[in-house]
Amino acid sequence: MKKEETQVGDLVYVICRNPHTATATLIQEAEVVENPNKKEDKVLSLNDMYYEFAEDDAVFPTIDDAKRVYKQIYDED
């Protein structure tokens, strides 16, 4: 999901890696909010921090979409 497809106030789901544990990856809910430093821009609010949207971010409109991709990437059969 790209930044242009979101509106301020949207709840989205992000596949995140834990920066302290390389093997820990999970799905977290984030809110699309107004960038506090650049009012005409949007950022993700996640864990009480602001994150810029990047082209390679794994951002999804529903938890089911996030789970499907997570399973494709991380589930081992």
C-alpha positions as CSV (number, residue, x, y, z in Angstrom):
1,M,0.0,0.0,0.0
2,K,1.4,3.4,-1.0
3,K,1.2,6.6,1.0
4,E,-1.0,8.2,-1.7
5,E,-3.6,5.5,-1.1
6,T,-4.0,6.5,2.6
7,Q,-5.9,9.2,4.5
8,V,-5.0,10.8,7.8
9,G,-6.8,8.7,10.4
10,D,-6.5,5.4,8.6
11,L,-5.5,2.4,10.5
12,V,-3.0,0.2,8.6
13,Y,-1.0,-2.9,9.4
14,V,2.8,-3.0,9.1
15,I,5.1,-6.0,9.0
16,C,8.0,-5.0,11.3
17,R,11.3,-6.5,12.3
18,N,12.4,-6.0,15.9
19,P,15.7,-4.0,15.6
20,H,17.0,-5.8,18.7
21,T,16.2,-9.3,17.6
22,A,16.9,-10.1,14.0
23,T,14.6,-13.2,14.0
24,A,11.6,-11.4,15.5
25,T,9.1,-10.1,12.9
26,L,5.5,-9.3,13.6
27,I,2.5,-7.4,12.4
28,Q,1.6,-4.2,14.1
29,E,-1.2,-1.7,13.7
30,A,-0.2,1.8,12.9
31,E,-2.2,5.0,12.3
32,V,-1.7,7.4,9.3
33,V,-1.2,10.8,10.8
34,E,-0.1,14.3,9.7
35,N,3.6,14.8,9.8
36,P,4.3,17.1,12.8
37,N,7.3,18.6,10.9
38,K,5.7,19.0,7.5
39,K,1.9,19.5,7.8
40,E,1.1,18.7,4.1
41,D,2.7,15.2,4.5
42,K,1.6,11.9,6.1
43,V,3.6,9.6,8.3
44,L,2.9,6.4,10.2
45,S,2.5,6.5,14.0
46,L,3.7,3.3,15.5
47,N,4.9,2.6,19.0
48,D,4.6,6.3,19.9
49,M,7.0,7.2,17.1
50,Y,6.6,8.7,13.7
51,Y,7.9,6.8,10.6
52,E,8.1,8.2,7.0
53,F,6.5,6.0,4.3
54,A,9.2,4.3,2.2
55,E,8.6,2.6,-1.1
56,D,9.6,-0.8,0.3
57,D,7.5,-0.6,3.5
58,A,5.2,-3.6,4.0
59,V,2.0,-1.6,4.8
60,F,-1.5,-3.2,4.3
61,P,-5.1,-1.9,4.6
62,T,-6.3,-5.0,6.5
63,I,-4.9,-7.4,9.1
64,D,-5.9,-10.3,6.7
65,D,-3.8,-8.8,3.9
66,A,-0.8,-8.5,6.3
67,K,-1.2,-12.0,7.6
68,R,-1.4,-13.5,4.1
69,V,1.9,-11.8,3.0
70,Y,3.5,-12.6,6.4
71,K,2.6,-16.3,5.9
72,Q,4.0,-16.3,2.4
73,I,7.3,-14.8,3.6
74,Y,7.9,-16.3,7.0
75,D,6.0,-19.5,7.4
76,E,8.1,-22.6,6.8
77,D,6.4,-25.7,5.5
